[in-house]
């Protein structure tokens, strides 16, 4: 399920004035803010005492880290992308499938990549994306560029899974595609 859209983010310079990003861990931290950002000295002192150098955007919604920047909702991975590249990105992929892992090496741009790195749906009955049982046969198919392509009909599940995996490789799917969904017990970030 895609997260809801958010408002346009502040500029890259503004984000880098407000936040510090640790590329290795994927964490964002609030920077100390200058007096000029506040209407009073008390508000300035209070904000810096409460938030400066503390982790930012730590709430989790739909599996993604998020929070408020200038009273507007923002997803951490989108903030990070804009901080690093200057580009507003609606579609980003968490390569390892962990939506809370915002380490730079784990983020990449694009809806196409995101669709080629999905976890196995909870209602899947074959144990493999794109493989379904019809009667005594197994059907393998794959979605590519918005079109479902028929791979074949097979006598066994193993044959259909093998054909599907070959098609995934041929169409450039990520090796994580079709992995089992992490449970709260097995996901250390949850």
N, C-alpha and C positions, 0 to 999 in steps of 0.2 A: 504494500500500500504506500503510495507516495505521500510525503508530508504535505501539509497545506502550504500554499505560497505565502511568502512574507513580503513586506514592503521593501523598496529599494534601500540598499545599505548606504551608509555614509561613504565618502570617498576613501580611496586607499590611504591617502595621507592622514585623514581624520581617524581612520581605524588604527593606524600605526601610532597615532598620538595617544589614543585611549588604551590600547592593548599591547601586551607583549606575548609573542607566540614562541613556544618551545617546539621546534620542528621534530625533535626526536620523540617526545612523549605525546605531542598533539594537544597539549594543554594551553589555554589562554589565561593570561593574568592581567588584572587591571593595573594600569600605570598610575602613579601619583599625578593628580590633576592640578594645573596651575590655578591661582586665585581668579584669573580672568574668566574661567568657565562657570563661575558661581555668582549669584546675586548678593551674597553676604559672606563675610569672613567666617561666621559660624557654620554656614552650609559647607564651605570649602574645608574647614578643619574636620567637620563631622564626616563628610564623605571620605576623605583621605584616611581618617582613623579607622573607618569601618571596612573600606574596600581596597585601598592601595596595596599592591603586592599579593592580593588574594586571588584565587582561581575564579575565572569568569565563565559565564554561560554554562552552568553545571546542571541545570534542570534537564530531565530527559523526557521527551515527548515523541511517540512513535519510534522509539529507539534512538533518536538523535539528540545530541546535546544542544541546548538552546537557552536563551535568556533575553534580557532587554538591553538595547543600546539606544540611548536617548529616548527612552520610553517606547521604543518600537521593538517588536519581536524579531529575533534573528537566530538562525541556525548556525552553530559554531563552525561546521565544515564550510559553509558558504562565506562566513566572515573570514576564515583562514584563507580560502582561495582568493578572495579579493585583496586581503592583506599582502599575499605573496605575488599575485599576478596583476592586480588592478582590474580584474574582470569579474562582473556579476555573473554567476553561474547558477542556473536553475537545476541542472542535472549534473551531479557529481557521483562518482562511484567509490565506495569504500571497498578496496580490493579484497580484503580478508573477510568481508561481509559483516564485520562488527561496526555498527553505525556509531558507536561511541569512540572508536579508535580514529582520531583525527591527526595521527602522525603524518607528516608530509609524504613519506614514501607509500602511505596507504591510500592516498587520495588521487583520483584521476578524473579528467573532464569527460563528460559525454553521456547522453542517454543510451547510445548504442552499447557502450561498454557496460553500463549499468544493467541492461537487459541480458547481457551475456555473462553475468556474474551473480545470478539470483540463487537463493537457497531453495531447497525442495519445499514445495507447498505442503502444509499440514494435512491436506485432504488427498494427497497423492497415494495411490494404492499399489503401484508397481515398484516403488523405491527408486525410480529414475524419471527425471523430467522428460516429457515427450514420448513416454511408452505407456500404452494402455492395452488392456485385455478386452477383446471382443470375441465372445464365444470361446472357442478353443484356440484362437490365434492371438498373436501379439502384434500390435501396430506401433511402428516408430515414425515420428514426425518431428519437425523442428521449425521454429519461427525465425525467419530471417528477413530483416528490413520490412517488417509489417506484414509479411506473407507466410502462411504455414506451408511448408514443403513436406510432401509425403516421402518418407525414406523407404519403407517397405513393410511387408506383412511376413511374420515369422512364426515358426512352430513353437519356439521356446522363448521364454522371457530373456534368457541369457543372450540369444542371438539378436533380439530386438535392442537390448541394452548396448551390446557391442556395436551395432550399426549406428545407434544414436550417438554414442561416444565418438565414433569415427567422424560423424557429421559435425559434431561440436568442434573437433579439432580442425576439420577442413574449413569451417566458417569462422575460425578465430575466437571461439568461446574461451573464457578464462578457465583454468583447471579447477577453480573453486565452484564453478557453476553446478548447481544441483546438489550441493552439500546439504546435509541435514541441518535443520534449524536448531540453533543453540537453545537449550532450556535455561531457565534461571539458575539451576543448580550447576550447569556446565559452563556458564558464561561468567568469568570472573569480573567483567565490567558491569554486570547487572546489579 
